[in-house]
Amino acid sequence: MKSDLDALMKAAELDAILVLGSAEANPAMYYFTGGGHITDAALFKKWGQPAVLYCNAMEREEAAKSGLAVKPIQTGVIEVLAKSPRPIFEEQGLTTGRVELYGMVGAGDLVCILNALHEAFPELEVVGEPKDDSILLRAMETKDEDEVRRIRHMGQVTTEVVGMVAKYLTSREVRDDEVLLREDGTPLTIDDVKGKIALWLAERGAMDVEGTIFAIGRDAGVPHSSGTPTDLMRLGQTIVFDIFPAEAGGGYYYDFTRTWSLGYATPEAQKLYDEVKEVYNKVSENLDLNVPFKEYQKLVSDEFHKNGHDTPIHTEGVLEHGYVHSLGHGVGLNIHERPFSRHTTPDDNILKAGVVVTVEPGLYYPEKNMGARIEDTYWVRPDGKMEILAEYPYDFVLPMKKWKRKKK
């Protein structure tokens, strides 16, 4: 939480944090400002002091909504820092010491800023850390009640839209070759479905920031295949539907996956899904407070390996089928954040009170034209209990309302 930030900074011997860029779709800046129409800003958070926000004078009233101390300047902040950072840094009392850099700006602007700082203040050390283990990400790791409320709301939006997609698909007319049809009688495609998803999310104040995964057949067997836009919607093929929208303006995410087969499922696909669901149940029933997240990655890998599947722990090299990823990750202003569950992750990535994490085991066989993944987002409550933030059924086969399977 933000209340942990000064202690984290002190441990890392940081004098200040500098965040650059806009307040939208920029998690580090959003964390301090709460978003808003602030397109060109620099935020200074000195150890033991509240943050100060420099912005373009035209955006001073938008910046003031953040509740931070605001210092407007007449021209673009990034431009000023790239050309002459001395006045701003001297005003902040940062001419020596260690400053950690965050945010999103163009690579050219960043190089200019770093060069200008080195020239102006040779005794000032500007440092950075790997994104997955930064001071700021450690502060973001635990969520307060308002953050959880917002993630929960996004979960409610997400599951509502998922339900609308299921209702739409199962209400379609079906051709003799088992292809679903649009309202005008032409074949329904992945692109058609994604268009409706984006519309329904936008109507509910959410954004498809990073691209919904809606993949059928072979693409369902490739974990991060977003789906081929021209693929036709067909019966009896696995569909991996992984949806991870954020609040409009680049706020908090939710992450959720279901696997469907429309009308019927092949015996092989049903077996694959059942194995994933069995492992999902075992993990969800055994989640415990203050356990390293990677312990559950080991549990999942062992269970899948017993059933004959390759896993990251039991198989060397690049995996192209079986269980090919880690069990889950934290969720917040970033779709992937601490704690992480890779088997190589440090032990301090634990399921402590306040974290919000995904649990998402899956199996993938592109050569068999199928894949299956189940994912929910859990909050580790202050009392140590694990709570799914948005419930939704786990039905694999979705019955079609306007189709009856022909007897052979």
SULBELQUI-V632523 format. One line per field, one symbol per residue. phi: phi as a letter, one per 40 degrees, with the letter a starting at -180 (. if undefined). A space follows every 50 residues. Layout:
phi=???
This chain:
phi=.dccccccccccfccabbbbhccbfadcccdccgghcbcaabbbbcdgbc cbbcacdcbcccccccgccbbcbcbcccccccbacddcccccgbbbgbbc bbhbbcdcccccccccccccbcccccbabddcacdcccccdbbcccccdc cccccccdcccdcccccccccccbcccgccbcccgcccbdccccccdccc cccbgbbccbgccbbbgdcccbdbcchcdccccbcgbcbcbbbacbddgg cccbbabbbbbcgabcdccccccccccccdcccccbcbcgcddcccccdc cccccccgbcacccbcgccbagcbbccaacbacbcbaccbbdcccdcccb ccdhcbbcbacabbbccbfaaaababbbbccdcgccbccacacbdccbcc cbabcccc
